[in-house]
Amino acid sequence: MTQPSIAGIGAHVDREVTLRGWVYNSRGSRQVRFLILRDGTGMIQCVGGLADLGEERFAALAALTQESSVSVSGRVRTEARAPGGYELILSDFALLGASEDYPITPKEHGIEFLLPRRHLWLRSRKQHAVLTVRATVIAAIHEFLQREGFLHVDAPIFTPSAVEGTTTLFEVEYFGDKAYLSQSGQLYNEAAAAAFGKVYCFGPSFRAEKSKTRRHLTEFWQVEPEMAFADLEDTIVLAENLLEFVAARVLERHRGLLAGVLERDVAKLEAVTAPFPRVHYDEAVARLREAGRDFAWGGDLGAEDEAVLSEQFDRPLHLHHFPVEAKAFYMAPDPQDPRCSLSVDVLAPEGRGEIVGGGQRTDDLAFLEAQLEKHGLPREPYEWYLDLRRYGTFPHSGFGLGIERTVAWLTGRRHIRECIPFPRLMRSISP
Amino acid sequence: MTQPSIAGIGAHVDREVTLRGWVYNSRGSRQVRFLILRDGTGMIQCVGGLADLGEERFAALAALTQESSVSVSGRVRTEARAPGGYELILSDFALLGASEDYPITPKEHGIEFLLPRRHLWLRSRKQHAVLTVRATVIAAIHEFLQREGFLHVDAPIFTPSAVEGTTTLFEVEYFGDKAYLSQSGQLYNEAAAAAFGKVYCFGPSFRAEKSKTRRHLTEFWQVEPEMAFADLEDTIVLAENLLEFVAARVLERHRGLLAGVLERDVAKLEAVTAPFPRVHYDEAVARLREAGRDFAWGGDLGAEDEAVLSEQFDRPLHLHHFPVEAKAFYMAPDPQDPRCSLSVDVLAPEGRGEIVGGGQRTDDLAFLEAQLEKHGLPREPYEWYLDLRRYGTFPHSGFGLGIERTVAWLTGRRHIRECIPFPRLMRSISP
């Protein structure tokens, strides 16, 4: 007797199988019980009849509680009315591990109740769906970048200095010294691009941000591609091609989950085709003012500004040429318009805002040295970074894409805390 | 005129191309110069003749220094004697970024010189080869596990408690509280396995180990698969199939790099086929004593013990059934022999030692509670972990595989610091 997974049950129709999993739900009458079994790969309805099982076994079946682990044996049938299209006609079953008073019942629970129970909440249908999409997003990113010739080169987590200012850094005691947790692999990627041409790092990043918004985690994952001999245009094209690929892959694999379980309007994702619209920062300022927002030229956009802009388009948009002051010290200025940097953010549509930030980095040693001074950054920890301009400097560009923000947009989750298995928030690092 | 990469130059034979990259080496006579250009994807010999270029351009070509960035144009020819099999007959070139006194010259440098210059050292042929293999190892692991039905589910980095004792934890200031950097995603994987069946996490792990051995980094990457309804045997088979797949993939993609650049004996890797030999802990003790080592039953093996054992086999070996005391508190005891745990380490051959550690986790609530007490671990931070035994407990098993140790073994590097782009050691976190 084979032990297939529920996801692969279609290959076993009219055969006797044994499945192991957990009781997701159970209902029935005095004659027949319908038990929804989940094994992590899917769910299947198991039908147990009083006539088949006998009184004692039938009573034991009826007594199985939510999230008890069980082994069930029976015959697989096609059943159009059952969730998933198949059901199992039970011939036998065994309780493996009981579950008394499982806290997450089918009724609605608030986030304050669910977050501390994240280790169990993961078993729920929607959370399962979101994190399944997340895994597909990550795999699609690796696949796309490797196909495009990018080499996966990890950036370090422990860093002696900050990439983008020091106010949101986590500090670690490092053998009697201080180290910081990486906020971005950007600087290291530039060294790697000089060695490997096209690279990307993929890992966790950390920001000690006190803002408790629905778009912030203290620990989030990002992918950061970087290309040697590439400019702002190359980065814009790479970002839109990557996002188009990821959205198409998610639709291809998970249309049912998106529409059925997550109630996502999949038409919105079908619209995600390159090229994306492009909006110059100057135009963005005009659009914001036209929309009644009091926005001064020179600063970065806030979440609400981004929401206003991104509501105006049916797909992600490139917001480019931010003022030099609004971006990190390493961003290259536009030679045609030195007020502005060769930078780009991609804003996800439907009011969601930034999911990508990037652009062309300066390859000019003197400019970079001046920027360090202007930003009040110490020189010594950046000497190695300056070396990249001393020894064969090269135009290069790239970006960072936030995984959880991307998943939140694709799956239609309001808060990114549901888009990572174990969210770390200012007030919560448990479980 | 197309701008191909050097890796793809074979498709452009007899055509005019422009390449951009860095001068790896330059030599020649008064009539002809041979310049080795690298672009990150490969190297190609560029030939510049005095007759073709004229005196001024030829002198400028001869003056190009190591690691200057350049643009070169010319015709691609097949040339069996050139490294890579092709060469470029230069018609024109341009210096993009000069490089004065590049510190890493073709002569031998010591590790004390190279480590602080890691950002440049990455450009060297051997380091480039090792990290190319590393990327292939990582991609192969994702591919294998996904093909086997594992879902990628990330474990958190910030944790409120230690998985395996508290002596090697890095402490982080977390908004006025304390957090720790994860040493393993193990406990979180178990929650994920209950939700998704077969899962793996892939990320950095941190150990504040003071040991300055060639097998330790303070920041290393590991993959940790975990399976629901699986036992020790399942984990042993998964580990050997994964390692066989990874070794075969590395050989398939990088035979030339391994044999040519890294001087690796590829026959050693061809021997990596499953099943691997299995050695019970009791047998290991006997073998160690026979080899003249004074080893007492009950403890974990040291690096030298592992070296002795792993020298005795031509492929990785499973060392299984460690004493309960020698392993983490969550490891299941063997019902047939409660002195021993259902644990396994995989030792890489050629004296290298542990690259995998894993086994079956206890699914018995009472045993786990007793273990917490025995190990002096506080109860409260583990309540959520105990929940996994309260609500539908299930047999499960898995392991952790260290990426850098695996890459060191496959590429024949003595020290794992060369097997990660930016190694973090007790005394060094820069660059």
HADDOCK unambig.tbl for C-alpha pairs under 7 A between the chains (distance, minus, plus):
assign (segid A and resid 22 and name CA) (segid B and resid 392 and name CA) 6.77 0.50 0.50
assign (segid A and resid 39 and name CA) (segid B and resid 196 and name CA) 6.97 0.50 0.50
assign (segid A and resid 39 and name CA) (segid B and resid 197 and name CA) 5.96 0.50 0.50
assign (segid A and resid 40 and name CA) (segid B and resid 194 and name CA) 6.96 0.50 0.50
assign (segid A and resid 40 and name CA) (segid B and resid 195 and name CA) 5.21 0.50 0.50
assign (segid A and resid 40 and name CA) (segid B and resid 196 and name CA) 3.54 0.50 0.50
assign (segid A and resid 40 and name CA) (segid B and resid 197 and name CA) 4.43 0.50 0.50
assign (segid A and resid 41 and name CA) (segid B and resid 196 and name CA) 6.00 0.50 0.50
assign (segid A and resid 41 and name CA) (segid B and resid 197 and name CA) 6.49 0.50 0.50
assign (segid A and resid 67 and name CA) (segid B and resid 391 and name CA) 5.97 0.50 0.50
assign (segid A and resid 67 and name CA) (segid B and resid 392 and name CA) 5.47 0.50 0.50
assign (segid A and resid 68 and name CA) (segid B and resid 391 and name CA) 6.23 0.50 0.50
assign (segid A and resid 68 and name CA) (segid B and resid 392 and name CA) 4.18 0.50 0.50
assign (segid A and resid 69 and name CA) (segid B and resid 392 and name CA) 4.33 0.50 0.50
assign (segid A and resid 69 and name CA) (segid B and resid 393 and name CA) 6.42 0.50 0.50
assign (segid A and resid 69 and name CA) (segid B and resid 394 and name CA) 6.69 0.50 0.50
assign (segid A and resid 97 and name CA) (segid B and resid 392 and name CA) 4.42 0.50 0.50
assign (segid A and resid 97 and name CA) (segid B and resid 393 and name CA) 4.83 0.50 0.50
assign (segid A and resid 97 and name CA) (segid B and resid 394 and name CA) 6.58 0.50 0.50
assign (segid A and resid 98 and name CA) (segid B and resid 391 and name CA) 6.39 0.50 0.50
assign (segid A and resid 98 and name CA) (segid B and resid 392 and name CA) 5.19 0.50 0.50
assign (segid A and resid 99 and name CA) (segid B and resid 390 and name CA) 6.05 0.50 0.50
assign (segid A and resid 99 and name CA) (segid B and resid 391 and name CA) 4.13 0.50 0.50
assign (segid A and resid 99 and name CA) (segid B and resid 392 and name CA) 5.11 0.50 0.50
assign (segid A and resid 100 and name CA) (segid B and resid 391 and name CA) 6.75 0.50 0.50
assign (segid A and resid 102 and name CA) (segid B and resid 391 and name CA) 6.49 0.50 0.50
assign (segid A and resid 119 and name CA) (segid B and resid 191 and name CA) 5.41 0.50 0.50
assign (segid A and resid 119 and name CA) (segid B and resid 384 and name CA) 6.96 0.50 0.50
assign (segid A and resid 122 and name CA) (segid B and resid 195 and name CA) 5.79 0.50 0.50
assign (segid A and resid 123 and name CA) (segid B and resid 195 and name CA) 4.41 0.50 0.50
assign (segid A and resid 135 and name CA) (segid B and resid 151 and name CA) 6.55 0.50 0.50
assign (segid A and resid 135 and name CA) (segid B and resid 152 and name CA) 5.33 0.50 0.50
assign (segid A and resid 135 and name CA) (segid B and resid 153 and name CA) 6.77 0.50 0.50
assign (segid A and resid 151 and name CA) (segid B and resid 135 and name CA) 6.56 0.50 0.50
assign (segid A and resid 152 and name CA) (segid B and resid 135 and name CA) 5.33 0.50 0.50
assign (segid A and resid 153 and name CA) (segid B and resid 135 and name CA) 6.77 0.50 0.50
assign (segid A and resid 153 and name CA) (segid B and resid 421 and name CA) 6.61 0.50 0.50
assign (segid A and resid 154 and name CA) (segid B and resid 421 and name CA) 6.30 0.50 0.50
assign (segid A and resid 155 and name CA) (segid B and resid 421 and name CA) 6.91 0.50 0.50
assign (segid A and resid 155 and name CA) (segid B and resid 422 and name CA) 6.73 0.50 0.50
assign (segid A and resid 156 and name CA) (segid B and resid 422 and name CA) 5.86 0.50 0.50
assign (segid A and resid 158 and name CA) (segid B and resid 429 and name CA) 6.70 0.50 0.50
assign (segid A and resid 159 and name CA) (segid B and resid 429 and name CA) 6.32 0.50 0.50
assign (segid A and resid 160 and name CA) (segid B and resid 429 and name CA) 6.48 0.50 0.50
assign (segid A and resid 160 and name CA) (segid B and resid 430 and name CA) 6.53 0.50 0.50
assign (segid A and resid 170 and name CA) (segid B and resid 172 and name CA) 6.92 0.50 0.50
assign (segid A and resid 170 and name CA) (segid B and resid 173 and name CA) 6.79 0.50 0.50
assign (segid A and resid 171 and name CA) (segid B and resid 172 and name CA) 6.02 0.50 0.50
assign (segid A and resid 171 and name CA) (segid B and resid 173 and name CA) 6.19 0.50 0.50
assign (segid A and resid 172 and name CA) (segid B and resid 170 and name CA) 6.91 0.50 0.50
assign (segid A and resid 172 and name CA) (segid B and resid 171 and name CA) 6.02 0.50 0.50
assign (segid A and resid 172 and name CA) (segid B and resid 172 and name CA) 4.81 0.50 0.50
assign (segid A and resid 172 and name CA) (segid B and resid 173 and name CA) 6.88 0.50 0.50
assign (segid A and resid 173 and name CA) (segid B and resid 170 and name CA) 6.78 0.50 0.50
assign (segid A and resid 173 and name CA) (segid B and resid 171 and name CA) 6.19 0.50 0.50
assign (segid A and resid 173 and name CA) (segid B and resid 172 and name CA) 6.87 0.50 0.50
assign (segid A and resid 191 and name CA) (segid B and resid 119 and name CA) 5.41 0.50 0.50
assign (segid A and resid 194 and name CA) (segid B and resid 40 and name CA) 6.96 0.50 0.50
assign (segid A and resid 195 and name CA) (segid B and resid 40 and name CA) 5.21 0.50 0.50
assign (segid A and resid 195 and name CA) (segid B and resid 122 and name CA) 5.80 0.50 0.50
assign (segid A and resid 195 and name CA) (segid B and resid 123 and name CA) 4.41 0.50 0.50
assign (segid A and resid 196 and name CA) (segid B and resid 39 and name CA) 6.98 0.50 0.50
assign (segid A and resid 196 and name CA) (segid B and resid 40 and name CA) 3.54 0.50 0.50
assign (segid A and resid 196 and name CA) (segid B and resid 41 and name CA) 6.01 0.50 0.50
assign (segid A and resid 197 and name CA) (segid B and resid 39 and name CA) 5.96 0.50 0.50
assign (segid A and resid 197 and name CA) (segid B and resid 40 and name CA) 4.41 0.50 0.50
assign (segid A and resid 197 and name CA) (segid B and resid 41 and name CA) 6.49 0.50 0.50
assign (segid A and resid 203 and name CA) (segid B and resid 203 and name CA) 6.71 0.50 0.50
assign (segid A and resid 384 and name CA) (segid B and resid 119 and name CA) 6.96 0.50 0.50
assign (segid A and resid 384 and name CA) (segid B and resid 431 and name CA) 6.48 0.50 0.50
assign (segid A and resid 390 and name CA) (segid B and resid 99 and name CA) 6.06 0.50 0.50
assign (segid A and resid 391 and name CA) (segid B and resid 67 and name CA) 5.98 0.50 0.50
assign (segid A and resid 391 and name CA) (segid B and resid 68 and name CA) 6.24 0.50 0.50
assign (segid A and resid 391 and name CA) (segid B and resid 98 and name CA) 6.38 0.50 0.50
assign (segid A and resid 391 and name CA) (segid B and resid 99 and name CA) 4.13 0.50 0.50
assign (segid A and resid 391 and name CA) (segid B and resid 100 and name CA) 6.76 0.50 0.50
assign (segid A and resid 391 and name CA) (segid B and resid 102 and name CA) 6.51 0.50 0.50
assign (segid A and resid 392 and name CA) (segid B and resid 22 and name CA) 6.77 0.50 0.50
assign (segid A and resid 392 and name CA) (segid B and resid 67 and name CA) 5.47 0.50 0.50
assign (segid A and resid 392 and name CA) (segid B and resid 68 and name CA) 4.16 0.50 0.50
assign (segid A and resid 392 and name CA) (segid B and resid 69 and name CA) 4.34 0.50 0.50
assign (segid A and resid 392 and name CA) (segid B and resid 97 and name CA) 4.41 0.50 0.50
assign (segid A and resid 392 and name CA) (segid B and resid 98 and name CA) 5.17 0.50 0.50
assign (segid A and resid 392 and name CA) (segid B and resid 99 and name CA) 5.10 0.50 0.50
assign (segid A and resid 393 and name CA) (segid B and resid 69 and name CA) 6.42 0.50 0.50
assign (segid A and resid 393 and name CA) (segid B and resid 97 and name CA) 4.82 0.50 0.50
assign (segid A and resid 394 and name CA) (segid B and resid 69 and name CA) 6.69 0.50 0.50
assign (segid A and resid 394 and name CA) (segid B and resid 97 and name CA) 6.57 0.50 0.50
assign (segid A and resid 421 and name CA) (segid B and resid 153 and name CA) 6.61 0.50 0.50
assign (segid A and resid 421 and name CA) (segid B and resid 154 and name CA) 6.30 0.50 0.50
assign (segid A and resid 421 and name CA) (segid B and resid 155 and name CA) 6.92 0.50 0.50
assign (segid A and resid 422 and name CA) (segid B and resid 155 and name CA) 6.73 0.50 0.50
assign (segid A and resid 422 and name CA) (segid B and resid 156 and name CA) 5.86 0.50 0.50
assign (segid A and resid 429 and name CA) (segid B and resid 158 and name CA) 6.69 0.50 0.50
assign (segid A and resid 429 and name CA) (segid B and resid 159 and name CA) 6.31 0.50 0.50
assign (segid A and resid 429 and name CA) (segid B and resid 160 and name CA) 6.47 0.50 0.50
assign (segid A and resid 430 and name CA) (segid B and resid 160 and name CA) 6.51 0.50 0.50
assign (segid A and resid 431 and name CA) (segid B and resid 384 and name CA) 6.51 0.50 0.50
